[in-house]
């Protein structure tokens, strides 16, 4: 079974600097006539974002023609959009993911380009790869206009090690503190981020990126107990549930794949699998049930990124090297005044997973 590894990238970072307008006449699902306050700055073949970035109905469509000062003909919409919804030009509609064995090595594109996911609340676009060594690769991204083939320079992208799924980056920290990058030791910040990422996972009992759990075995229980709880939650999707009716001690038990709904029901948030077909219950004994599934999050939630930034600043404030900088800046002191352990736990509370036990 191929390992699936997920990486993600932010939507085009300068997108909010592009031309924008407001919808002045509501448009229904499948609509192709878009009436806006002003079409200045928009041209045929441009890509535009309808709706507020990060909301469920946000989508990218292409302009077919500029019909007047207030009207555009566009590709059919997937969602309805109301009066005053935003219309924003985007120079790119796709993201390409490249991988390399080394940070400064030769990069090759991995799979097909991904549609830029403007409807993602965390403003990230995900990409999956079946590269068995995906976590050991370095990754870069470019932004692509699929009509003009205009693509950003790969050299402008920062190399990210696949295994290093961190919940914020040094630029997030310096930007929050509103200081120049030269004022802070970037390597020290990077180390603090690695520590904080692990700390957040330990505190919440979960990860905030997608990962595949392959063939997680559990012991078969007596027939009166048909519920099995997967060990890593929340579960994003189930790849396979398998059981064997062969009793413990057999050399090579044959596992049967169960069918969703027909053979089992699931509650993904707590990782519960309830076997409803009594003929597919596993035999009692060691390793009679096994599952392959995807756990975690599609992307790192914005709230987790914010908490990671706070925790990094908390750790930096404890160090002698940065305590003086923080004390000398009223702006910084004001920004971190409320950051304490209670504040951090309050932010993390809704993400904490309390694993369900198998009896």
C-alpha positions in Angstrom: 0.0 0.0 0.0 1.4 3.4 -1.0 2.2 5.9 1.7 0.4 9.1 1.3 2.2 12.2 2.5 0.6 15.7 2.6 2.3 19.0 2.2 0.6 22.4 2.0 1.3 26.0 0.9 -0.4 29.3 1.5 -2.4 30.9 -1.3 -0.6 33.5 -3.3 0.8 35.8 -0.5 0.3 39.1 -2.3 -3.2 38.4 -3.4 -4.7 41.2 -1.3 -2.8 43.8 -3.2 -4.6 42.9 -6.4 -7.5 44.9 -8.0 -10.9 44.4 -6.3 -14.5 45.4 -6.6 -17.9 44.5 -5.0 -20.8 42.6 -6.5 -23.7 44.9 -7.0 -26.3 42.4 -8.3 -26.6 38.9 -6.7 -25.5 36.0 -8.8 -27.0 32.5 -8.6 -25.3 29.1 -8.8 -24.2 28.6 -12.4 -24.4 32.3 -13.2 -22.1 33.7 -15.9 -23.1 37.4 -15.8 -21.4 39.3 -13.0 -22.4 42.9 -12.2 -20.0 44.8 -10.1 -19.4 48.4 -8.9 -16.5 48.9 -11.4 -14.7 46.7 -13.9 -11.6 48.9 -14.1 -8.5 46.8 -13.8 -10.2 43.6 -15.0 -9.5 42.0 -18.4 -10.6 39.0 -20.4 -8.9 35.7 -19.3 -8.2 37.2 -15.8 -8.9 34.9 -12.9 -11.0 36.4 -10.1 -12.0 35.3 -6.6 -15.6 35.7 -5.7 -16.5 35.9 -2.0 -14.3 36.5 1.0 -11.1 34.5 1.0 -11.2 31.7 3.6 -15.0 31.3 3.6 -16.8 28.2 2.3 -18.3 29.8 -0.8 -15.1 31.6 -2.0 -14.2 30.4 -5.5 -12.0 31.2 -8.5 -13.6 31.8 -11.9 -12.2 33.1 -15.1 -13.3 36.3 -16.9 -14.5 35.6 -20.4 -15.1 39.2 -21.4 -15.5 42.7 -20.0 -18.9 43.8 -21.3 -19.1 47.3 -19.7 -17.9 49.5 -16.9 -20.0 47.4 -14.5 -20.4 44.0 -16.2 -18.2 40.9 -16.7 -19.0 37.6 -18.4 -17.4 34.8 -16.3 -17.2 31.0 -16.1 -20.2 29.4 -14.4 -20.1 29.8 -10.6 -20.3 26.9 -8.2 -21.9 29.0 -5.5 -24.4 31.8 -5.2 -22.9 35.2 -4.3 -24.7 38.1 -2.7 -24.6 41.9 -3.2 -21.5 43.4 -1.6 -19.5 40.1 -1.8 -15.9 40.8 -2.8 -14.5 40.3 -6.3 -10.7 40.2 -6.3 -8.3 39.7 -9.2 -5.7 36.9 -8.7 -2.7 36.6 -11.0 -2.6 32.8 -10.3 -5.1 30.0 -10.0 -2.9 27.0 -9.3 0.1 25.9 -7.1 2.8 23.5 -8.2 4.7 21.5 -5.7 8.4 20.5 -6.4 10.6 18.1 -4.5 14.3 17.4 -4.1 16.5 15.1 -2.2 18.5 18.1 -0.8 17.6 21.6 0.1 19.9 23.1 -2.6 19.5 20.2 -5.1 17.6 19.9 -8.4 13.8 20.2 -7.9 11.3 18.3 -10.0 7.6 18.9 -10.1 5.5 16.3 -8.1 2.3 15.3 -9.7 -0.2 17.8 -11.2 -0.7 21.4 -10.1 -3.3 22.0 -7.4 -6.2 24.4 -7.6 -5.5 27.3 -5.3 -7.9 26.6 -2.3 -9.3 30.1 -1.6 -12.2 28.5 0.4 -9.9 27.1 3.0 -10.3 28.9 6.3 -6.5 28.7 6.9 -5.8 30.0 3.4 -3.7 27.0 2.6 -3.6 24.6 -0.4 -2.9 20.9 0.2 -1.0 18.4 -1.9 -0.7 14.7 -1.5 2.1 12.5 -2.9 2.6 8.7 -3.0 6.3 9.2 -2.7 7.4 6.7 -0.1 10.1 9.1 1.0 7.9 12.2 0.9 8.9 13.2 4.4 12.5 13.0 3.6 12.2 15.3 0.6 12.7 19.0 0.5 9.7 20.9 -1.0 9.2 24.2 -2.8 6.2 25.7 -4.5 5.4 28.1 -7.4 2.2 29.9 -8.3 0.9 29.3 -11.8 -1.6 31.0 -14.2 -3.0 28.0 -16.1 -4.0 30.2 -19.1 -0.9 32.2 -19.7 1.5 29.6 -18.1 3.0 32.5 -16.1 4.8 30.9 -13.1 6.6 32.5 -10.2 10.4 31.8 -9.9 11.2 28.5 -8.1 14.3 30.2 -6.6 12.0 32.6 -4.7 10.5 29.7 -2.8 11.9 28.6 0.6 12.9 24.9 0.8 10.9 23.0 3.5 11.8 19.6 4.7 8.8 17.3 4.5 9.4 15.7 7.9 9.4 19.1 9.5 5.8 20.1 9.9 6.0 23.2 12.0 3.1 25.3 13.2 4.7 28.7 12.5 7.8 30.1 11.0 10.4 32.7 12.0 8.7 35.3 9.8 5.5 34.9 11.6 7.2 35.7 14.9 9.1 38.8 13.7 6.0 40.0 11.9 3.9 39.7 15.1 6.5 41.5 17.1 6.9 44.1 14.4 10.7 43.9 14.5 13.4 43.6 11.9 14.6 40.0 11.3 18.1 41.1 12.0 17.1 42.0 15.6 16.4 38.3 16.4 18.6 35.2 16.0 16.7 33.3 13.3 18.3 30.0 14.3 17.2 30.4 17.9 13.7 31.1 16.8 13.7 28.0 14.5 14.8 25.9 17.5 12.1 27.4 19.6 9.5 26.6 16.9 10.5 23.0 16.8 10.2 22.7 20.6 6.8 24.5 20.6 5.5 22.2 17.8 6.3 19.1 19.9 4.9 20.8 23.0 1.5 21.6 21.3 1.2 18.0 20.0 1.9 16.7 23.5 -0.6 19.0 25.1 -3.4 18.2 22.6 -2.7 14.5 22.0 -2.9 15.1 18.2 -1.1 16.5 15.1 -2.2 19.3 12.9 -1.3 18.0 9.5 -2.4 15.0 7.6 -0.6 11.7 8.1 -1.4 8.2 7.1 -1.6 5.5 9.8 -0.9 2.2 8.1 -2.2 -1.1 9.4 -2.9 -0.2 13.0 -3.6 -3.5 14.8 -5.9 -4.1 17.7 -7.0 -7.1 19.6 -10.2 -8.8 18.8 -12.8 -8.6 21.6 -15.7 -10.8 22.6 -18.8 -10.7 20.4 -20.8 -8.5 22.7 -18.4 -5.6 22.2 -18.5 -4.4 18.5 -16.9 -1.0 19.0 -13.2 -0.3 18.2 -11.5 3.1 18.8 -8.6 4.1 16.5 -5.6 5.4 18.4 -4.9 8.6 16.6 -7.8 11.2 16.3 -9.4 13.1 14.9 -9.7 10.8 11.9 -9.9 12.5 8.5 -10.9 9.5 6.4 -10.8 5.7 6.5 -8.8 3.9 3.9 -9.6 0.3 5.0 -11.0 -1.7 8.0 -10.1 -5.3 8.1 -10.9 -8.2 10.4 -10.1 -11.9 10.6 -12.3 -14.6 12.0 -9.3 -16.9 12.4 -8.4 -17.5 16.0 -5.1 -16.4 17.5 -2.2 -18.8 16.9 -2.7 -19.4 13.2 0.5 -18.7 11.2 -1.0 -16.5 8.5 -4.6 -15.3 9.2 -6.5 -14.1 6.2 -8.0 -10.6 6.7 -11.3 -9.6 5.1 -11.9 -5.9 4.0 -15.1 -4.5 5.5 -17.5 -2.2 3.5 -18.5 1.1 5.0 -22.1 1.3 6.1 -22.8 -2.3 5.2 -20.3 -3.8 7.6 -19.4 -1.0 9.9 -20.3 2.5 11.0 -17.9 5.3 11.9 -17.6 8.4 14.0 -14.5 10.1 12.8 -14.1 12.8 15.4 -13.5 10.2 18.2 -12.2 7.5 15.8 -14.9 5.0 16.6 -15.6 2.0 14.3 -18.8 0.0 15.1 -19.0 -3.3 13.3 -22.7 -3.8 12.5 -22.3 -7.0 10.4 -22.0 -9.8 13.0 -20.5 -12.0 10.3 -17.5 -9.7 10.1 -16.7 -9.4 13.8 -13.0 -10.3 14.5 -12.1 -13.4 16.4 -11.2 -12.8 20.0 -7.5 -12.6 20.4 -4.3 -10.7 19.6 -4.2 -8.5 16.4 -7.5 -9.7 14.9 -8.6 -6.1 13.8 -6.6 -3.7 11.7 -7.2 -0.3 10.1 -5.5 2.1 7.7 -6.6 5.7 8.0 -5.7 9.3 7.7 -5.5 11.4 10.9 -4.8 15.0 11.7 -5.9 18.2 9.8 -5.9 19.2 6.2 -3.8 22.2 7.1 -2.5 23.8 10.3 -5.5 25.8 11.8 -4.8 29.5 12.1 -5.5 29.4 15.8 -2.8 26.8 16.3 -0.4 28.9 14.3 -1.2 31.9 16.5 -0.7 29.8 19.7 2.6 28.6 18.3 3.7 32.2 17.8 2.7 33.1 21.3 4.5 30.1 22.8 7.7 30.9 20.9 7.6 34.5 22.2 7.0 33.2 25.7 10.1 31.0 25.4 12.2 33.8 23.9 11.1 36.2 26.7 12.6 33.8 29.2 16.1 33.9 27.6 18.6 36.5 28.7 19.4 37.4 25.1 15.9 38.6 24.3 14.5 39.7 27.6 16.2 43.1 27.3 14.9 43.7 23.8 11.4 42.9 25.0 11.7 45.1 28.1 13.0 48.0 26.0 10.0 48.0 23.6 6.7 49.3 24.8 5.1 48.0 21.6 6.4 44.4 22.2 5.4 44.5 25.9 1.9 45.6 25.0 1.6 42.7 22.5 2.7 40.0 24.8 1.2 41.4 28.1 -1.6 38.7 28.1 0.5 35.7 27.0 0.8 33.3 29.9 0.1 29.6 30.5 -3.6 30.2 31.2 -4.0 32.2 28.0 -2.3 29.4 26.0 -4.3 26.6 27.5 -7.5 28.5 26.9 -6.6 28.8 23.2 -5.7 25.1 23.0 -8.6 23.7 25.0 -10.9 23.1 22.1 -8.2 21.2 20.2 -7.4 18.7 23.0 -8.2 15.1 22.2 -9.0 12.7 25.0 -8.4 9.3 23.4 -11.2 6.7 23.8 -10.1 3.4 25.3 -10.7 -0.1 23.9 -11.9 -2.4 26.7 
